[in-house]
């Protein structure tokens, strides 16, 4: 290690305050929260390029099967749906690269932004949220919060080792305004409201 890098790290260690400190009391800014968070979530999700799947009461996983329209490996991280690829303790992050579709459950959703939160518990392998071409997400409607202020009060931020928000598919545009989906991540993101069992 270089001397200057070691000096910087030593200064950080020396000045780091140990112990638990109370977090600041931040208002939730949820006075304008609508009664129906599902409707706001759907609008926000669609604004971000995501799609809400139509539930089927007779066959809850039918919308998931119908969303799988291309050939390729399907990875399921949920017990409700059987994929043809399984995550095992030996699965490496790069093993997810050939996956066409990944089916997983979000820890919770954020209505105001259409965002979904995933932790290592839902992803099983952290690259599951980014390397597949398409994500199909199960979301318990009871787990939708109004805004990010409410989201950061959730236990996922203090109990998980890894947590990430995703809002719609990846997209990028150049100066000429050509929009490309999937340039740095998933090409599509679909959500099915499905209560957790």
Buried (B, 14 or more C-beta within 10 A) or exposed (E): EEEEEEEEEEEEEEEEEEEEEEEEEEEBEEEEBEEEBBEBBBBBBBEBBBBBBEEBEEEBBBBBBEBBEEEBBBBBBBEBBEBEBEBEEEBEEEBBEEBBBBBBBBBBBBBBBBBBBBBBBBBBBBBBBBBBBBBBBBBBEEBBBBBBBBBBEBEBEEEBEEBBBBBBBBBEEEEEEEEEBBEEBBBBBBBBBBEEE
